[in-house]
Amino acid sequence: MRSKNTKPELLVRKFLFAHGFRYRLHDKKLPGKPDVVLPKYKTVIFVHGCFFHV
């Protein structure tokens, strides 16, 4: 199970919003449930973070 609203994802969303892009989050209708969907540009963004075991 992937987590939502991770730090890398929030950074990407903040950048997009600040530059005027409007988006949808975690669209369940699309395959893979992309993290960010830009419907106007027919684009999806998957944010893959790193996970380390110490």
mmCIF entry with sequence, helices, sheets and N, C-alpha, C, O atoms, coordinates in Angstrom:
data_MODEL
# 
_entry.id   MODEL 
# 
_entity.id                         1 
_entity.type                       polymer 
_entity.pdbx_number_of_molecules   1 
# 
_entity_poly.entity_id                      1 
_entity_poly.type                           'polypeptide(L)' 
_entity_poly.nstd_linkage                   no 
_entity_poly.nstd_monomer                   no 
_entity_poly.pdbx_seq_one_letter_code       MRSKNTKPELLVRKFLFAHGFRYRLHDKKLPGKPDVVLPKYKTVIFVHGCFFHV 
_entity_poly.pdbx_seq_one_letter_code_can   MRSKNTKPELLVRKFLFAHGFRYRLHDKKLPGKPDVVLPKYKTVIFVHGCFFHV 
_entity_poly.pdbx_strand_id                 A 
# 
loop_
_entity_poly_seq.entity_id 
_entity_poly_seq.num 
_entity_poly_seq.mon_id 
_entity_poly_seq.hetero 
1 1  MET n 
1 2  ARG n 
1 3  SER n 
1 4  LYS n 
1 5  ASN n 
1 6  THR n 
1 7  LYS n 
1 8  PRO n 
1 9  GLU n 
1 10 LEU n 
1 11 LEU n 
1 12 VAL n 
1 13 ARG n 
1 14 LYS n 
1 15 PHE n 
1 16 LEU n 
1 17 PHE n 
1 18 ALA n 
1 19 HIS n 
1 20 GLY n 
1 21 PHE n 
1 22 ARG n 
1 23 TYR n 
1 24 ARG n 
1 25 LEU n 
1 26 HIS n 
1 27 ASP n 
1 28 LYS n 
1 29 LYS n 
1 30 LEU n 
1 31 PRO n 
1 32 GLY n 
1 33 LYS n 
1 34 PRO n 
1 35 ASP n 
1 36 VAL n 
1 37 VAL n 
1 38 LEU n 
1 39 PRO n 
1 40 LYS n 
1 41 TYR n 
1 42 LYS n 
1 43 THR n 
1 44 VAL n 
1 45 ILE n 
1 46 PHE n 
1 47 VAL n 
1 48 HIS n 
1 49 GLY n 
1 50 CYS n 
1 51 PHE n 
1 52 PHE n 
1 53 HIS n 
1 54 VAL n 
# 
_struct_asym.id          A 
_struct_asym.entity_id   1 
# 
loop_
_struct_conf.conf_type_id 
_struct_conf.id 
_struct_conf.pdbx_PDB_helix_id 
_struct_conf.beg_label_comp_id 
_struct_conf.beg_label_asym_id 
_struct_conf.beg_label_seq_id 
_struct_conf.pdbx_beg_PDB_ins_code 
_struct_conf.end_label_comp_id 
_struct_conf.end_label_asym_id 
_struct_conf.end_label_seq_id 
_struct_conf.pdbx_end_PDB_ins_code 
_struct_conf.beg_auth_comp_id 
_struct_conf.beg_auth_asym_id 
_struct_conf.beg_auth_seq_id 
_struct_conf.end_auth_comp_id 
_struct_conf.end_auth_asym_id 
_struct_conf.end_auth_seq_id 
_struct_conf.pdbx_PDB_helix_class 
_struct_conf.details 
_struct_conf.pdbx_PDB_helix_length 
HELX_P HELX_P1 AA1 LYS A 7  ? ALA A 18 ? LYS A 7  ALA A 18 1 ? 12 
HELX_P HELX_P2 AA2 PRO A 39 ? TYR A 41 ? PRO A 39 TYR A 41 5 ? 3  
# 
_struct_conf_type.id          HELX_P 
_struct_conf_type.criteria    ? 
_struct_conf_type.reference   ? 
# 
_struct_sheet.id               AA1 
_struct_sheet.type             ? 
_struct_sheet.number_strands   3 
_struct_sheet.details          ? 
# 
loop_
_struct_sheet_order.sheet_id 
_struct_sheet_order.range_id_1 
_struct_sheet_order.range_id_2 
_struct_sheet_order.offset 
_struct_sheet_order.sense 
AA1 1 2 ? anti-parallel 
AA1 2 3 ? anti-parallel 
# 
loop_
_struct_sheet_range.sheet_id 
_struct_sheet_range.id 
_struct_sheet_range.beg_label_comp_id 
_struct_sheet_range.beg_label_asym_id 
_struct_sheet_range.beg_label_seq_id 
_struct_sheet_range.pdbx_beg_PDB_ins_code 
_struct_sheet_range.end_label_comp_id 
_struct_sheet_range.end_label_asym_id 
_struct_sheet_range.end_label_seq_id 
_struct_sheet_range.pdbx_end_PDB_ins_code 
_struct_sheet_range.beg_auth_comp_id 
_struct_sheet_range.beg_auth_asym_id 
_struct_sheet_range.beg_auth_seq_id 
_struct_sheet_range.end_auth_comp_id 
_struct_sheet_range.end_auth_asym_id 
_struct_sheet_range.end_auth_seq_id 
AA1 1 ARG A 24 ? LEU A 25 ? ARG A 24 LEU A 25 
AA1 2 VAL A 36 ? LEU A 38 ? VAL A 36 LEU A 38 
AA1 3 THR A 43 ? ILE A 45 ? THR A 43 ILE A 45 
# 
loop_
_atom_site.group_PDB 
_atom_site.id 
_atom_site.type_symbol 
_atom_site.label_atom_id 
_atom_site.label_alt_id 
_atom_site.label_comp_id 
_atom_site.label_asym_id 
_atom_site.label_entity_id 
_atom_site.label_seq_id 
_atom_site.pdbx_PDB_ins_code 
_atom_site.Cartn_x 
_atom_site.Cartn_y 
_atom_site.Cartn_z 
_atom_site.occupancy 
_atom_site.B_iso_or_equiv 
_atom_site.pdbx_formal_charge 
_atom_site.auth_seq_id 
_atom_site.auth_comp_id 
_atom_site.auth_asym_id 
_atom_site.auth_atom_id 
_atom_site.pdbx_PDB_model_num 
ATOM 1   N N  . MET A 1 1  ? 0.839   -1.187 0.000   1.00 0.00 ? 1  MET A N  1 
ATOM 2   C CA . MET A 1 1  ? 0.000   0.000  0.000   1.00 0.00 ? 1  MET A CA 1 
ATOM 3   C C  . MET A 1 1  ? 0.881   1.247  0.000   1.00 0.00 ? 1  MET A C  1 
ATOM 4   O O  . MET A 1 1  ? 1.782   1.375  0.830   1.00 0.00 ? 1  MET A O  1 
ATOM 5   N N  . ARG A 1 2  ? 0.625   2.151  -0.918  1.00 0.00 ? 2  ARG A N  1 
ATOM 6   C CA . ARG A 1 2  ? 1.397   3.391  -0.990  1.00 0.00 ? 2  ARG A CA 1 
ATOM 7   C C  . ARG A 1 2  ? 0.756   4.436  -0.103  1.00 0.00 ? 2  ARG A C  1 
ATOM 8   O O  . ARG A 1 2  ? -0.466  4.513  0.020   1.00 0.00 ? 2  ARG A O  1 
ATOM 9   N N  . SER A 1 3  ? 1.603   5.236  0.508   1.00 0.00 ? 3  SER A N  1 
ATOM 10  C CA . SER A 1 3  ? 1.063   6.315  1.340   1.00 0.00 ? 3  SER A CA 1 
ATOM 11  C C  . SER A 1 3  ? 0.784   7.544  0.486   1.00 0.00 ? 3  SER A C  1 
ATOM 12  O O  . SER A 1 3  ? 1.363   7.717  -0.587  1.00 0.00 ? 3  SER A O  1 
ATOM 13  N N  . LYS A 1 4  ? -0.101  8.383  0.972   1.00 0.00 ? 4  LYS A N  1 
ATOM 14  C CA . LYS A 1 4  ? -0.462  9.613  0.269   1.00 0.00 ? 4  LYS A CA 1 
ATOM 15  C C  . LYS A 1 4  ? 0.080   10.796 1.050   1.00 0.00 ? 4  LYS A C  1 
ATOM 16  O O  . LYS A 1 4  ? 0.375   10.692 2.241   1.00 0.00 ? 4  LYS A O  1 
ATOM 17  N N  . ASN A 1 5  ? 0.205   11.918 0.364   1.00 0.00 ? 5  ASN A N  1 
ATOM 18  C CA . ASN A 1 5  ? 0.643   13.172 0.973   1.00 0.00 ? 5  ASN A CA 1 
ATOM 19  C C  . ASN A 1 5  ? 2.019   13.074 1.622   1.00 0.00 ? 5  ASN A C  1 
ATOM 20  O O  . ASN A 1 5  ? 2.233   13.580 2.723   1.00 0.00 ? 5  ASN A O  1 
ATOM 21  N N  . THR A 1 6  ? 2.940   12.425 0.939   1.00 0.00 ? 6  THR A N  1 
ATOM 22  C CA . THR A 1 6  ? 4.311   12.335 1.436   1.00 0.00 ? 6  THR A CA 1 
ATOM 23  C C  . THR A 1 6  ? 5.020   13.663 1.180   1.00 0.00 ? 6  THR A C  1 
ATOM 24  O O  . THR A 1 6  ? 4.537   14.494 0.412   1.00 0.00 ? 6  THR A O  1 
ATOM 25  N N  . LYS A 1 7  ? 6.152   13.853 1.819   1.00 0.00 ? 7  LYS A N  1 
ATOM 26  C CA . LYS A 1 7  ? 6.881   15.115 1.678   1.00 0.00 ? 7  LYS A CA 1 
ATOM 27  C C  . LYS A 1 7  ? 7.254   15.403 0.221   1.00 0.00 ? 7  LYS A C  1 
ATOM 28  O O  . LYS A 1 7  ? 7.032   16.520 -0.247  1.00 0.00 ? 7  LYS A O  1 
ATOM 29  N N  . PRO A 1 8  ? 7.818   14.425 -0.517  1.00 0.00 ? 8  PRO A N  1 
ATOM 30  C CA . PRO A 1 8  ? 8.129   14.717 -1.929  1.00 0.00 ? 8  PRO A CA 1 
ATOM 31  C C  . PRO A 1 8  ? 6.877   15.078 -2.738  1.00 0.00 ? 8  PRO A C  1 
ATOM 32  O O  . PRO A 1 8  ? 6.922   15.959 -3.597  1.00 0.00 ? 8  PRO A O  1 
ATOM 33  N N  . GLU A 1 9  ? 5.769   14.399 -2.462  1.00 0.00 ? 9  GLU A N  1 
ATOM 34  C CA . GLU A 1 9  ? 4.534   14.690 -3.191  1.00 0.00 ? 9  GLU A CA 1 
ATOM 35  C C  . GLU A 1 9  ? 4.037   16.098 -2.876  1.00 0.00 ? 9  GLU A C  1 
ATOM 36  O O  . GLU A 1 9  ? 3.596   16.810 -3.778  1.00 0.00 ? 9  GLU A O  1 
ATOM 37  N N  . LEU A 1 10 ? 4.099   16.505 -1.622  1.00 0.00 ? 10 LEU A N  1 
ATOM 38  C CA . LEU A 1 10 ? 3.667   17.846 -1.240  1.00 0.00 ? 10 LEU A CA 1 
ATOM 39  C C  . LEU A 1 10 ? 4.533   18.920 -1.891  1.00 0.00 ? 10 LEU A C  1 
ATOM 40  O O  . LEU A 1 10 ? 4.029   19.977 -2.269  1.00 0.00 ? 10 LEU A O  1 
ATOM 41  N N  . LEU A 1 11 ? 5.833   18.655 -2.025  1.00 0.00 ? 11 LEU A N  1 
ATOM 42  C CA . LEU A 1 11 ? 6.727   19.614 -2.690  1.00 0.00 ? 11 LEU A CA 1 
ATOM 43  C C  . LEU A 1 11 ? 6.343   19.796 -4.159  1.00 0.00 ? 11 LEU A C  1 
ATOM 44  O O  . LEU A 1 11 ? 6.317   20.916 -4.669  1.00 0.00 ? 11 LEU A O  1 
ATOM 45  N N  . VAL A 1 12 ? 6.045   18.688 -4.828  1.00 0.00 ? 12 VAL A N  1 
ATOM 46  C CA . VAL A 1 12 ? 5.647   18.756 -6.240  1.00 0.00 ? 12 VAL A CA 1 
ATOM 47  C C  . VAL A 1 12 ? 4.336   19.516 -6.374  1.00 0.00 ? 12 VAL A C  1 
ATOM 48  O O  . VAL A 1 12 ? 4.202   20.376 -7.244  1.00 0.00 ? 12 VAL A O  1 
ATOM 49  N N  . ARG A 1 13 ? 3.365   19.205 -5.516  1.00 0.00 ? 13 ARG A N  1 
ATOM 50  C CA . ARG A 1 13 ? 2.068   19.878 -5.571  1.00 0.00 ? 13 ARG A CA 1 
ATOM 51  C C  . ARG A 1 13 ? 2.196   21.366 -5.287  1.00 0.00 ? 13 ARG A C  1 
ATOM 52  O O  . ARG A 1 13 ? 1.538   22.178 -5.938  1.00 0.00 ? 13 ARG A O  1 
ATOM 53  N N  . LYS A 1 14 ? 3.032   21.733 -4.327  1.00 0.00 ? 14 LYS A N  1 
ATOM 54  C CA . LYS A 1 14 ? 3.238   23.147 -3.997  1.00 0.00 ? 14 LYS A CA 1 
ATOM 55  C C  . LYS A 1 14 ? 3.850   23.889 -5.187  1.00 0.00 ? 14 LYS A C  1 
ATOM 56  O O  . LYS A 1 14 ? 3.436   25.002 -5.510  1.00 0.00 ? 14 LYS A O  1 
ATOM 57  N N  . PHE A 1 15 ? 4.836   23.265 -5.834  1.00 0.00 ? 15 PHE A N  1 
ATOM 58  C CA . PHE A 1 15 ? 5.471   23.858 -7.006  1.00 0.00 ? 15 PHE A CA 1 
ATOM 59  C C  . PHE A 1 15 ? 4.452   24.062 -8.130  1.00 0.00 ? 15 PHE A C  1 
ATOM 60  O O  . PHE A 1 15 ? 4.382   25.142 -8.718  1.00 0.00 ? 15 PHE A O  1 
ATOM 61  N N  . LEU A 1 16 ? 3.661   23.024 -8.427  1.00 0.00 ? 16 LEU A N  1 
ATOM 62  C CA . LEU A 1 16 ? 2.680   23.111 -9.509  1.00 0.00 ? 16 LEU A CA 1 
ATOM 63  C C  . LEU A 1 16 ? 1.665   24.212 -9.244  1.00 0.00 ? 16 LEU A C  1 
ATOM 64  O O  . LEU A 1 16 ? 1.365   25.007 -10.134 1.00 0.00 ? 16 LEU A O  1 
ATOM 65  N N  . PHE A 1 17 ? 1.135   24.265 -8.029  1.00 0.00 ? 17 PHE A N  1 
ATOM 66  C CA . PHE A 1 17 ? 0.122   25.250 -7.691  1.00 0.00 ? 17 PHE A CA 1 
ATOM 67  C C  . PHE A 1 17 ? 0.688   26.666 -7.772  1.00 0.00 ? 17 PHE A C  1 
ATOM 68  O O  . PHE A 1 17 ? 0.020   27.578 -8.259  1.00 0.00 ? 17 PHE A O  1 
ATOM 69  N N  . ALA A 1 18 ? 1.916   26.848 -7.297  1.00 0.00 ? 18 ALA A N  1 
ATOM 70  C CA . ALA A 1 18 ? 2.548   28.165 -7.316  1.00 0.00 ? 18 ALA A CA 1 
ATOM 71  C C  . ALA A 1 18 ? 2.777   28.666 -8.747  1.00 0.00 ? 18 ALA A C  1 
ATOM 72  O O  . ALA A 1 18 ? 2.815   29.871 -8.992  1.00 0.00 ? 18 ALA A O  1 
ATOM 73  N N  . HIS A 1 19 ? 2.928   27.725 -9.687  1.00 0.00 ? 19 HIS A N  1 
ATOM 74  C CA . HIS A 1 19 ? 3.152   28.100 -11.080 1.00 0.00 ? 19 HIS A CA 1 
ATOM 75  C C  . HIS A 1 19 ? 1.868   28.075 -11.906 1.00 0.00 ? 19 HIS A C  1 
ATOM 76  O O  . HIS A 1 19 ? 1.919   28.086 -13.136 1.00 0.00 ? 19 HIS A O  1 
ATOM 77  N N  . GLY A 1 20 ? 0.732   28.042 -11.241 1.00 0.00 ? 20 GLY A N  1 
ATOM 78  C CA . GLY A 1 20 ? -0.537  28.193 -11.929 1.00 0.00 ? 20 GLY A CA 1 
ATOM 79  C C  . GLY A 1 20 ? -1.169  26.929 -12.465 1.00 0.00 ? 20 GLY A C  1 
ATOM 80  O O  . GLY A 1 20 ? -2.188  27.004 -13.151 1.00 0.00 ? 20 GLY A O  1 
ATOM 81  N N  . PHE A 1 21 ? -0.598  25.760 -12.177 1.00 0.00 ? 21 PHE A N  1 
ATOM 82  C CA . PHE A 1 21 ? -1.186  24.512 -12.644 1.00 0.00 ? 21 PHE A CA 1 
ATOM 83  C C  . PHE A 1 21 ? -2.274  24.077 -11.675 1.00 0.00 ? 21 PHE A C  1 
ATOM 84  O O  . PHE A 1 21 ? -2.094  24.150 -10.459 1.00 0.00 ? 21 PHE A O  1 
ATOM 85  N N  . ARG A 1 22 ? -3.395  23.628 -12.207 1.00 0.00 ? 22 ARG A N  1 
ATOM 86  C CA . ARG A 1 22 ? -4.462  23.104 -11.373 1.00 0.00 ? 22 ARG A CA 1 
ATOM 87  C C  . ARG A 1 22 ? -4.538  21.604 -11.611 1.00 0.00 ? 22 ARG A C  1 
ATOM 88  O O  . ARG A 1 22 ? -4.379  21.145 -12.742 1.00 0.00 ? 22 ARG A O  1 
ATOM 89  N N  . TYR A 1 23 ? -4.777  20.848 -10.568 1.00 0.00 ? 23 TYR A N  1 
ATOM 90  C CA . TYR A 1 23 ? -4.660  19.399 -10.660 1.00 0.00 ? 23 TYR A CA 1 
ATOM 91  C C  . TYR A 1 23 ? -5.683  18.694 -9.788  1.00 0.00 ? 23 TYR A C  1 
ATOM 92  O O  . TYR A 1 23 ? -6.340  19.302 -8.942  1.00 0.00 ? 23 TYR A O  1 
ATOM 93  N N  . ARG A 1 24 ? -5.796  17.391 -10.020 1.00 0.00 ? 24 ARG A N  1 
ATOM 94  C CA . ARG A 1 24 ? -6.598  16.504 -9.182  1.00 0.00 ? 24 ARG A CA 1 
ATOM 95  C C  . ARG A 1 24 ? -5.645  15.529 -8.514  1.00 0.00 ? 24 ARG A C  1 
ATOM 96  O O  . ARG A 1 24 ? -4.550  15.269 -9.013  1.00 0.00 ? 24 ARG A O  1 
ATOM 97  N N  . LEU A 1 25 ? -6.077  14.991 -7.371  1.00 0.00 ? 25 LEU A N  1 
ATOM 98  C CA . LEU A 1 25 ? -5.223  14.076 -6.617  1.00 0.00 ? 25 LEU A CA 1 
ATOM 99  C C  . LEU A 1 25 ? -5.769  12.659 -6.633  1.00 0.00 ? 25 LEU A C  1 
ATOM 100 O O  . LEU A 1 25 ? -6.977  12.454 -6.512  1.00 0.00 ? 25 LEU A O  1 
ATOM 101 N N  . HIS A 1 26 ? -4.890  11.685 -6.782  1.00 0.00 ? 26 HIS A N  1 
ATOM 102 C CA . HIS A 1 26 ? -5.186  10.263 -6.593  1.00 0.00 ? 26 HIS A CA 1 
ATOM 103 C C  . HIS A 1 26 ? -6.466  9.830  -7.290  1.00 0.00 ? 26 HIS A C  1 
ATOM 104 O O  . HIS A 1 26 ? -7.365  9.278  -6.656  1.00 0.00 ? 26 HIS A O  1 
ATOM 105 N N  . ASP A 1 27 ? -6.551  10.076 -8.581  1.00 0.00 ? 27 ASP A N  1 
ATOM 106 C CA . ASP A 1 27 ? -7.755  9.748  -9.345  1.00 0.00 ? 27 ASP A CA 1 
ATOM 107 C C  . ASP A 1 27 ? -7.909  8.235  -9.461  1.00 0.00 ? 27 ASP A C  1 
ATOM 108 O O  . ASP A 1 27 ? -7.110  7.570  -10.119 1.00 0.00 ? 27 ASP A O  1 
ATOM 109 N N  . LYS A 1 28 ? -8.934  7.703  -8.822  1.00 0.00 ? 28 LYS A N  1 
ATOM 110 C CA . LYS A 1 28 ? -9.148  6.252  -8.790  1.00 0.00 ? 28 LYS A CA 1 
ATOM 111 C C  . LYS A 1 28 ? -9.640  5.705  -10.121 1.00 0.00 ? 28 LYS A C  1 
ATOM 112 O O  . LYS A 1 28 ? -9.595  4.496  -10.352 1.00 0.00 ? 28 LYS A O  1 
ATOM 113 N N  . LYS A 1 29 ? -10.112 6.590  -11.003 1.00 0.00 ? 29 LYS A N  1 
ATOM 114 C CA . LYS A 1 29 ? -10.608 6.137  -12.305 1.00 0.00 ? 29 LYS A CA 1 
ATOM 115 C C  . LYS A 1 29 ? -9.466  5.786  -13.257 1.00 0.00 ? 29 LYS A C  1 
ATOM 116 O O  . LYS A 1 29 ? -9.676  5.063  -14.230 1.00 0.00 ? 29 LYS A O  1 
ATOM 117 N N  . LEU A 1 30 ? -8.274  6.284  -12.990 1.00 0.00 ? 30 LEU A N  1 
ATOM 118 C CA . LEU A 1 30 ? -7.134  6.046  -13.879 1.00 0.00 ? 30 LEU A CA 1 
ATOM 119 C C  . LEU A 1 30 ? -6.301  4.868  -13.378 1.00 0.00 ? 30 LEU A C  1 
ATOM 120 O O  . LEU A 1 30 ? -6.214  4.640  -12.171 1.00 0.00 ? 30 LEU A O  1 
ATOM 121 N N  . PRO A 1 31 ? -5.694  4.126  -14.287 1.00 0.00 ? 31 PRO A N  1 
ATOM 122 C CA . PRO A 1 31 ? -4.874  2.981  -13.879 1.00 0.00 ? 31 PRO A CA 1 
ATOM 123 C C  . PRO A 1 31 ? -3.679  3.415  -13.032 1.00 0.00 ? 31 PRO A C  1 
ATOM 124 O O  . PRO A 1 31 ? -2.979  4.366  -13.381 1.00 0.00 ? 31 PRO A O  1 
ATOM 125 N N  . GLY A 1 32 ? -3.453  2.729  -11.940 1.00 0.00 ? 32 GLY A N  1 
ATOM 126 C CA . GLY A 1 32 ? -2.314  3.015  -11.075 1.00 0.00 ? 32 GLY A CA 1 
ATOM 127 C C  . GLY A 1 32 ? -2.563  4.111  -10.063 1.00 0.00 ? 32 GLY A C  1 
ATOM 128 O O  . GLY A 1 32 ? -1.684  4.389  -9.246  1.00 0.00 ? 32 GLY A O  1 
ATOM 129 N N  . LYS A 1 33 ? -3.723  4.746  -10.081 1.00 0.00 ? 33 LYS A N  1 
ATOM 130 C CA . LYS A 1 33 ? -4.056  5.856  -9.180  1.00 0.00 ? 33 LYS A CA 1 
ATOM 131 C C  . LYS A 1 33 ? -2.923  6.876  -9.103  1.00 0.00 ? 33 LYS A C  1 
ATOM 132 O O  . LYS A 1 33 ? -2.252  6.964  -8.074  1.00 0.00 ? 33 LYS A O  1 
ATOM 133 N N  . PRO A 1 34 ? -2.694  7.645  -10.162 1.00 0.00 ? 34 PRO A N  1 
ATOM 134 C CA . PRO A 1 34 ? -1.587  8.609  -10.159 1.00 0.00 ? 34 PRO A CA 1 
ATOM 135 C C  . PRO A 1 34 ? -1.720  9.626  -9.035  1.00 0.00 ? 34 PRO A C  1 
ATOM 136 O O  . PRO A 1 34 ? -2.829  9.979  -8.634  1.00 0.00 ? 34 PRO A O  1 
ATOM 137 N N  . ASP A 1 35 ? -0.579  10.097 -8.528  1.00 0.00 ? 35 ASP A N  1 
ATOM 138 C CA . ASP A 1 35 ? -0.560  11.044 -7.419  1.00 0.00 ? 35 ASP A CA 1 
ATOM 139 C C  . ASP A 1 35 ? -1.150  12.397 -7.822  1.00 0.00 ? 35 ASP A C  1 
ATOM 140 O O  . ASP A 1 35 ? -1.916  12.994 -7.066  1.00 0.00 ? 35 ASP A O  1 
ATOM 141 N N  . VAL A 1 36 ? -0.793  12.871 -9.004  1.00 0.00 ? 36 VAL A N  1 
ATOM 142 C CA . VAL A 1 36 ? -1.265  14.170 -9.485  1.00 0.00 ? 36 VAL A CA 1 
ATOM 143 C C  . VAL A 1 36 ? -1.743  13.998 -10.921 1.00 0.00 ? 36 VAL A C  1 
ATOM 144 O O  . VAL A 1 36 ? -1.064  13.377 -11.738 1.00 0.00 ? 36 VAL A O  1 
ATOM 145 N N  . VAL A 1 37 ? -2.913  14.551 -11.223 1.00 0.00 ? 37 VAL A N  1 
ATOM 146 C CA . VAL A 1 37 ? -3.459  14.501 -12.581 1.00 0.00 ? 37 VAL A CA 1 
ATOM 147 C C  . VAL A 1 37 ? -3.679  15.932 -13.054 1.00 0.00 ? 37 VAL A C  1 
ATOM 148 O O  . VAL A 1 37 ? -4.340  16.723 -12.380 1.00 0.00 ? 37 VAL A O  1 
ATOM 149 N N  . LEU A 1 38 ? -3.125  16.257 -14.210 1.00 0.00 ? 38 LEU A N  1 
ATOM 150 C CA . LEU A 1 38 ? -3.327  17.561 -14.843 1.00 0.00 ? 38 LEU A CA 1 
ATOM 151 C C  . LEU A 1 38 ? -4.275  17.348 -16.023 1.00 0.00 ? 38 LEU A C  1 
ATOM 152 O O  . LEU A 1 38 ? -3.824  17.114 -17.144 1.00 0.00 ? 38 LEU A O  1 
ATOM 153 N N  . PRO A 1 39 ? -5.594  17.428 -15.777 1.00 0.00 ? 39 PRO A N  1 
ATOM 154 C CA . PRO A 1 39 ? -6.553  17.111 -16.840 1.00 0.00 ? 39 PRO A CA 1 
ATOM 155 C C  . PRO A 1 39 ? -6.428  18.003 -18.075 1.00 0.00 ? 39 PRO A C  1 
ATOM 156 O O  . PRO A 1 39 ? -6.603  17.529 -19.198 1.00 0.00 ? 39 PRO A O  1 
ATOM 157 N N  . LYS A 1 40 ? -6.131  19.273 -17.881 1.00 0.00 ? 40 LYS A N  1 
ATOM 158 C CA . LYS A 1 40 ? -6.020  20.221 -18.998 1.00 0.00 ? 40 LYS A CA 1 
ATOM 159 C C  . LYS A 1 40 ? -4.940  19.786 -19.979 1.00 0.00 ? 40 LYS A C  1 
ATOM 160 O O  . LYS A 1 40 ? -5.078  19.989 -21.186 1.00 0.00 ? 40 LYS A O  1 
ATOM 161 N N  . TYR A 1 41 ? -3.872  19.192 -19.472 1.00 0.00 ? 41 TYR A N  1 
ATOM 162 C CA . TYR A 1 41 ? -2.741  18.784 -20.304 1.00 0.00 ? 41 TYR A CA 1 
ATOM 163 C C  . TYR A 1 41 ? -2.715  17.288 -20.578 1.00 0.00 ? 41 TYR A C  1 
ATOM 164 O O  . TYR A 1 41 ? -1.790  16.785 -21.216 1.00 0.00 ? 41 TYR A O  1 
ATOM 165 N N  . LYS A 1 42 ? -3.751  16.565 -20.087 1.00 0.00 ? 42 LYS A N  1 
ATOM 166 C CA . LYS A 1 42 ? -3.830  15.106 -20.245 1.00 0.00 ? 42 LYS A CA 1 
ATOM 167 C C  . LYS A 1 42 ? -2.532  14.459 -19.777 1.00 0.00 ? 42 LYS A C  1 
ATOM 168 O O  . LYS A 1 42 ? -1.932  13.649 -20.483 1.00 0.00 ? 42 LYS A O  1 
ATOM 169 N N  . THR A 1 43 ? -2.112  14.835 -18.569 1.00 0.00 ? 43 THR A N  1 
ATOM 170 C CA . THR A 1 43 ? -0.840  14.383 -18.009 1.00 0.00 ? 43 THR A CA 1 
ATOM 171 C C  . THR A 1 43 ? -1.046  13.863 -16.598 1.00 0.00 ? 43 THR A C  1 
ATOM 172 O O  . THR A 1 43 ? -1.853  14.400 -15.839 1.00 0.00 ? 43 THR A O  1 
ATOM 173 N N  . VAL A 1 44 ? -0.309  12.814 -16.250 1.00 0.00 ? 44 VAL A N  1 
ATOM 174 C CA . VAL A 1 44 ? -0.331  12.310 -14.876 1.00 0.00 ? 44 VAL A CA 1 
ATOM 175 C C  . VAL A 1 44 ? 1.089   12.313 -14.322 1.00 0.00 ? 44 VAL A C  1 
ATOM 176 O O  . VAL A 1 44 ? 2.060   12.211 -15.071 1.00 0.00 ? 44 VAL A O  1 
ATOM 177 N N  . ILE A 1 45 ? 1.195   12.431 -13.004 1.00 0.00 ? 45 ILE A N  1 
ATOM 178 C CA . ILE A 1 45 ? 2.500   12.438 -12.344 1.00 0.00 ? 45 ILE A CA 1 
ATOM 179 C C  . ILE A 1 45 ? 2.469   11.431 -11.204 1.00 0.00 ? 45 ILE A C  1 
ATOM 180 O O  . ILE A 1 45 ? 1.592   11.477 -10.341 1.00 0.00 ? 45 ILE A O  1 
ATOM 181 N N  . PHE A 1 46 ? 3.434   10.525 -11.213 1.00 0.00 ? 46 PHE A N  1 
ATOM 182 C CA . PHE A 1 46 ? 3.632   9.594  -10.115 1.00 0.00 ? 46 PHE A CA 1 
ATOM 183 C C  . PHE A 1 46 ? 4.861   10.060 -9.350  1.00 0.00 ? 46 PHE A C  1 
ATOM 184 O O  . PHE A 1 46 ? 5.922   10.255 -9.945  1.00 0.00 ? 46 PHE A O  1 
ATOM 185 N N  . VAL A 1 47 ? 4.733   10.241 -8.039  1.00 0.00 ? 47 VAL A N  1 
ATOM 186 C CA . VAL A 1 47 ? 5.862   10.665 -7.226  1.00 0.00 ? 47 VAL A CA 1 
ATOM 187 C C  . VAL A 1 47 ? 6.356   9.451  -6.454  1.00 0.00 ? 47 VAL A C  1 
ATOM 188 O O  . VAL A 1 47 ? 5.665   8.933  -5.577  1.00 0.00 ? 47 VAL A O  1 
ATOM 189 N N  . HIS A 1 48 ? 7.560   9.004  -6.791  1.00 0.00 ? 48 HIS A N  1 
ATOM 190 C CA . HIS A 1 48 ? 8.148   7.845  -6.127  1.00 0.00 ? 48 HIS A CA 1 
ATOM 191 C C  . HIS A 1 48 ? 9.186   8.335  -5.125  1.00 0.00 ? 48 HIS A C  1 
ATOM 192 O O  . HIS A 1 48 ? 10.193  8.929  -5.508  1.00 0.00 ? 48 HIS A O  1 
ATOM 193 N N  . GLY A 1 49 ? 8.940   8.087  -3.848  1.00 0.00 ? 49 GLY A N  1 
ATOM 194 C CA . GLY A 1 49 ? 9.888   8.467  -2.814  1.00 0.00 ? 49 GLY A CA 1 
ATOM 195 C C  . GLY A 1 49 ? 10.829  7.325  -2.499  1.00 0.00 ? 49 GLY A C  1 
ATOM 196 O O  . GLY A 1 49 ? 10.660  6.212  -2.996  1.00 0.00 ? 49 GLY A O  1 
ATOM 197 N N  . CYS A 1 50 ? 11.805  7.600  -1.685  1.00 0.00 ? 50 CYS A N  1 
ATOM 198 C CA . CYS A 1 50 ? 12.757  6.577  -1.267  1.00 0.00 ? 50 CYS A CA 1 
ATOM 199 C C  . CYS A 1 50 ? 12.358  6.068  0.114   1.00 0.00 ? 50 CYS A C  1 
ATOM 200 O O  . CYS A 1 50 ? 11.851  6.827  0.940   1.00 0.00 ? 50 CYS A O  1 
ATOM 201 N N  . PHE A 1 51 ? 12.588  4.800  0.355   1.00 0.00 ? 51 PHE A N  1 
ATOM 202 C CA . PHE A 1 51 ? 12.284  4.208  1.645   1.00 0.00 ? 51 PHE A CA 1 
ATOM 203 C C  . PHE A 1 51 ? 13.491  3.381  2.070   1.00 0.00 ? 51 PHE A C  1 
ATOM 204 O O  . PHE A 1 51 ? 13.902  2.462  1.361   1.00 0.00 ? 51 PHE A O  1 
ATOM 205 N N  . PHE A 1 52 ? 14.050  3.706  3.215   1.00 0.00 ? 52 PHE A N  1 
ATOM 206 C CA . PHE A 1 52 ? 15.238  3.018  3.692   1.00 0.00 ? 52 PHE A CA 1 
ATOM 207 C C  . PHE A 1 52 ? 14.961  2.308  5.000   1.00 0.00 ? 52 PHE A C  1 
ATOM 208 O O  . PHE A 1 52 ? 14.291  2.848  5.881   1.00 0.00 ? 52 PHE A O  1 
ATOM 209 N N  . HIS A 1 53 ? 15.479  1.092  5.125   1.00 0.00 ? 53 HIS A N  1 
ATOM 210 C CA . HIS A 1 53 ? 15.447  0.379  6.396   1.00 0.00 ? 53 HIS A CA 1 
ATOM 211 C C  . HIS A 1 53 ? 16.782  0.608  7.078   1.00 0.00 ? 53 HIS A C  1 
ATOM 212 O O  . HIS A 1 53 ? 17.833  0.421  6.464   1.00 0.00 ? 53 HIS A O  1 
ATOM 213 N N  . VAL A 1 54 ? 16.753  1.005  8.325   1.00 0.00 ? 54 VAL A N  1 
ATOM 214 C CA . VAL A 1 54 ? 18.009  1.250  9.047   1.00 0.00 ? 54 VAL A CA 1 
ATOM 215 C C  . VAL A 1 54 ? 18.226  0.159  10.064  1.00 0.00 ? 54 VAL A C  1 
ATOM 216 O O  . VAL A 1 54 ? 19.226  0.173  10.781  1.00 0.00 ? 54 VAL A O  1 
# 
